[in-house]
């Protein structure tokens, strides 16, 4: 999800942890959701596996055969389809698997897995073991929650299972977008804030609504700016392609100007043509840096006309040579 990370501009939300640990992640999440996050729990891959093993594993229906090998992490995913009992090592494979649905599909599987974990923890079987289990869990995670609160949460989860029939989960409403050739999820802030209010069974205040509308306007401005930059980059790629064609044509014209049967003279003519082309290119490039928007478009237009003339001259030169 593309968010505004305080002090670091716009980036993926998971980068908040890389920039400033759990504190910046907490602050970024609060700004996105518009609510206060009171506590945090951190767990790494190793801790995740240990947590799953600590509660005796998870029973889950694997939707399809899952196979993938990550060369970078030397990580293998190999799960057959069907009902399975997953231990920690198998569970991490399930939640990390990514298919043609991308992040959205993986998020759905992670939500499905978290629901299975929730049901297991809220069961009477685990509830009786909760005091000893919490002590073990506290060794596997980093959190600012005291043990007493963790125990209270276990009881609350059991009560929620009876009253609400399960844990409520939702995906941030939004749309996919590519920016700088990177995939992002662009959140719809007003819909997200309404979702937060509905999930908590509350009423949206006017102040909360205005805050959501203000932030959504800021998100849209940033997105438009990013899209304009993408368009400029695409135009500049076309410009570079035109320059490359011009360099080639100028090199051929250099051969034509020399008009000699000497191989060394032909080589000299080619070098002269390429040098002239490179000089013209450098002038155009530095001009686009000093005033990119107007001059960039002007030079592209100029090269469009120049290329027509050069191609005609090249055709004539080819016939003469």
N, C-alpha and C positions, 0 to 999 in steps of 0.2 A: 504494500500500500504506500502510495506517494504521500508524504506528510511534510509539514514544516517542523524541522528539528531546531529547537532554540539554539541560536549561536552557530548553526551549521547550514542554514538554508533548507532547500527542498531536496528530499532524498527518500529512499526506502526506509520504512519504520524500523526494520531490524538493524539498520546502521546506527540508530541511536545508542544501542548498547556498545557498539565499537567505539563511538565517540565519547561516551560518558557513563558507561556502566548502567547499573539498575536505576540510579537516580535520574539520569537523563531520559532513560526509557520510560520511567514512571511519569515524568513531567510531560513528555511527548504524547503519551497515551491519554493523560488527563486532558490536554488541549484538544486532541482529536475527538474524544468522546464527550467532553464537556461535563465530566463528573470527577469527583475526588477519588483517587486510588489510595486506600489507607495502608495497605501492606503489600509485600512482594514475596515471591518464592522463586528461587533460581535453581535449576537442575540442568546438568550437562548430559551428554549421551550415556556416559557410564552410570551416572546417577539414575537416569531413566530406566536403564536395564535392571538396576538393583531394586528400584521401586516396584517394578512389575513382578520381579521374583519374590519380593517381600510379601506381596498380597497373594501369592500362589499362582501367578499367571492369569491370563485373560482368555475366555472363550469367545471366539468371533468367527463370523462367516466371511472368508476371503472371497471377494467377488469374482476374481479371475486369476489365471496363472500370472504370477509376477516374477519377472527375471530381469535383472540389470546389474552390470558391473561398472563401478566407478573407479577408473584408473587413478584419478587424482587422490582419492581417499583410500584406495585399495579396499573398497567396501562392496560386498556382494549381497544382492537381494535375490532370493530364490524361494518363493512360496507357491505351492500348488493351490488351485482353487478348492473351495469347500469349507465346511465347518472344521475349525482347528482350535487347539489349545496352544496359545502363544506364550512362551517364556520371554524373558527380557531381550535376548538376542533376536528372536523372531519378531517380537513386537516392534523393535526399532526399525526392522526392515519394512514392516507394514506401514508405519507412519511416515517413512521417508520415501516410499515408492512414488514415482511421478510418471504418468502416462501421457497420452495425447491431450488429455484435458488440462494439463499443466498444473498450476498452483491451485486452481479451483477444485479440480478432482482430488488433489492431495489433501486440501483442507476438509473436504467432505469425509474422506477416510479418517482423518485425524479427529474430526468431531464424532464420528461413529465409534472410534476407539475410546475417546474420552467418556462417551456415554457408557460404554461397557465397563470402564474403570470405575465410573461413578456408581453404577449399579452394584459392582462387586464390593466397593468400600461401604456402601449404604446397607449392605445385606446384614442380617442378624449374625451370620457366621463370622464376619470380620469385626462387627461391632463389639463382640465379646473380647476380641483380642486387641482392641484399639489402644489401650494404655501402653502395652509393650510394643505394639506396632509403631506408634507415634515416636517412641524413643529411637527406634531403628531408622525411621524416616528422617528424623532430625539430623542424623549423621550423614545422610545422602544429599541433603539440600542446603541451600543458604537462604535464610529467611529472617525477617524481623518479628515473626509471630512467636509468642511464647508457647510452651508446650500446653499450657492450660487452654489457650485459644484453639490450638489444633484439635484437642480433645472435644471442645465445645462444637467445633465445626463438624466433626464426625457425627455427633448426635443430631446436629441440625440437618445434615445431609439425609440421615435416616428419616427424619420427620418430613422433609421435603418430598422424599420418595413416596411416602404414604399420602400426603396431602395433594401434591401436584402431579404425581405419576411419573416424575422424572426431572431431569435437568434441562433447562431451557438453553438452547444454543441458536446462534444466528451468524450469518456472514455479513460483513460490512457491505451495504448497498453501494453500487458504483459500476464503472465500466473499465474495460481494459484499454491501454494506450501504450504505444511505443514512443519513447523519447530518447534521442541519442542512441538508437538501436538497442535500448534496454526496455524490457517489459515492465509496466507498472499497472497497479490497480488504482484508479482515480475514484476516491470516495465521494458519494453524494452526501454532503454534510447535513442538509436539512432532513433528508430521509433517515440518515444515521441517528440524528438526535431524537427524531420521533420514535425510532426503533428503541432507543435507550429508555425513553419515557414509558413506552408500552411494556417493555420487559420488566420494569420495576413497578408497574401498576400505579404510576403517578400521573399527574397532570402537568402539561407543558406550560410554564409561566411565560409571560410576554417578554421578560428579560432574556430567558433562555432561548426563545424563538429568535429574537433580534440578534443575539450572539451567534446563533447558527447561520442566519442569513448573511451576516457580516463576514463570517469565516468562509462561507460558500462562495461569496463574491471574490474573496481573496484567492481562493483555490482556482476559480475560473480565470482570473486575470493571469495568474502564474502559468496555467495550462495554455492559454492563448499565446503568451510570450514564448513558451517552450515550443509550441507548434510553429510559430513564426521563425524561430531559429532553425528548426528542422527544414522548413521550406527554403531558407537562405542557404543552408548547407547543400541541399539538393541542387539549387541553382549554381552554387559554386563548383560542384562536381561537373555539371554540364560545361561550365566555363573552362575548367581545366582540360576537359576533353577537347573543346574547341581549340584551346591553345596548343595542345599536342598535335592536332591536325595541322595547325598553322605552322608549327615547327617543321613538320615533315615537308609541307609544301614549300616553305622557304628554303629548305635544304635542296630540294629538286631545282628550285629557281637558281640557287647558287651554282649548281652544275651547268644550268643553261647559260648563265652570265659568263662563266669562264670560257665555255665553248672551245675546248681544246681536246686533242686526242691523247694528251699526256695524263697518265693515271694520277700522278702527283698533283696536277692542276685540278683534276676532278675532285680529289680528296680535299684540296684547299677550298674549292668552291663549296663543297658540302659543309666544311667547318665554318666558313664565312656565313653561309645561310643559317646554320644552327645558332651561331653566335648572335646574329641579328635577331633571330626569333626569341632566344633566351633573354636578350636585352629588353625587347618589347614586353615579354612576359613579366619580367621583374618590375618594370614601370607600372604595368597594370596591377600586379599583385600588391605592391606597396601603396598604390592609390586606393585599392579596396580596403586596406587596413586603416588608412587615415579617414576615409569617409565611406564605409562599407556599403551602406544601403543605396545611396544615389549613384555613386561611381561604379559600384558593382554592376548595377543594371545597365549603366551607360556603356561600360566596356563590353558587356555581353552583347549589347545591341550593335556596337561598333564591330565586334568580331564576326557577328552574323553577316554583316555587309562585306567585311574584309575577306571572309572565307569564300564568298561567292566569286570575288575578283581573283583570289589566289588560285582557286580551283580551275577557273577558266584559263588563267595564264599557264598553269601547270599542264593542262591539256594541250595548249599550243606548243609549250616547250617540249613536251614528249614527242609530238609530231616532228618538230624541227630536228631534235637530237636523233 
